[in-house]
Amino acid sequence: MILVNTDYITGKELEMLELVKGSTIQSKNIGRDITQSFKTIVGGELKSYTEMMNDARALATKRMVAEAEALGADGIVNVRYASSAVMQGAAEVMAYGTAVKFK
């Protein structure tokens, strides 16, 4: 499965199938939240949150790819990611794009 953030794949003629997406909602761990709040005092990267968001993006991507594979797609173009808070302490990460088949 080829994933690109452009509306084409070089050297391929594409048949557009449909929008595919994958998402997950992740919540903060109370223990992680407490330790990371200390980090805000001195500054720097909040590595636990970075790891959590990387895992969330990977899971959302995996779900998007599974949806495209179910359609018989060869790739996904215009891949985008979005995130938003759904409640205090929880965020949704969504991956979406257009499933395509090679002609």
N, C-alpha and C positions, 0 to 999 in steps of 0.2 A: 504494500500500500504506500503510495507516494503522497506526502502531505506538503503543500506549499502555501505561502501566503500571497501568491499572485493569482491572477485569473486565467493563467495558462500554464502548461507544462511544455517546455521547449521540445520541439520535434514530435509532439503528439497532437493529433486531432481529437477533440473531446466532444463527447455527448453528455450534456448536463442531465443529471438524474433528479436530485432534489436536495433540499437542505437537510443536513444531518447535524446532530448535536449530542453532547454528553455533558453531564454535570454531576457535581457532588457538593454536599454541604459539610463543612468541617467546623468543629467547635474547638475552642481552646481548652486545654487541660488545666485544671485549677492549680496544680503544682507547677506546671510550666508557666502559667500566667504570673504566679507570685515571683518565681525566679527571674522571669523576663522583666518584671516591673522594676527590679533592682538595677537591671542593665540600663534602664532609661535615665537613671541618676547620673551615670558616668558616660553614657553615650555609646554608640557603636551598633553593630549589626545584631539583630535579634535572631540568632541562628535557629532557635527552635521554631520560630514562626516562619522563617525562610524555608526550613525543611518541611513544615506542615503545608505551606502553599505549593512547594514543588511537588509534593506527593499528591495534592489535590489536583494540580494541573495534569499530572501524569494519569491519574484515574479518569479525569474528564476526557482526556485525549483517547484513552483506551476505550471508553464507552462510545465516543463519537466514531472511532474506527470500526467498532463492532456493528454499529448501526449501518455504516457504509458497506461493510462486508455482506451484511444481510441483504442489501440491495444488488449485490454483485458488482460493486464499484471497484475500479482499479486505482483510484486516487481521490483526494479531496483537495479542492482549490479554495482560495480565499479563506484559509483557516484563520480564525480570530479567537481571542480569549477575552473573557469579561469576568469581573468579580464584583460582588456586592454584599453588603451586610444584610442578613435576613432577620437577625435579632441580635441583641447584645451578646457578644462572645461567640457568634457563629457567622461564617461567610460562605457564600455560594461561589463556586468557580465553574464557569461554563466554557466549553470549547465548541465551536460551530464552524461550518463551512459548507461548500457545495460538493456533493458526491458526483464523480464523473466516471464515465466508462470510455476506454480508448476505442476509437473507430478503426 
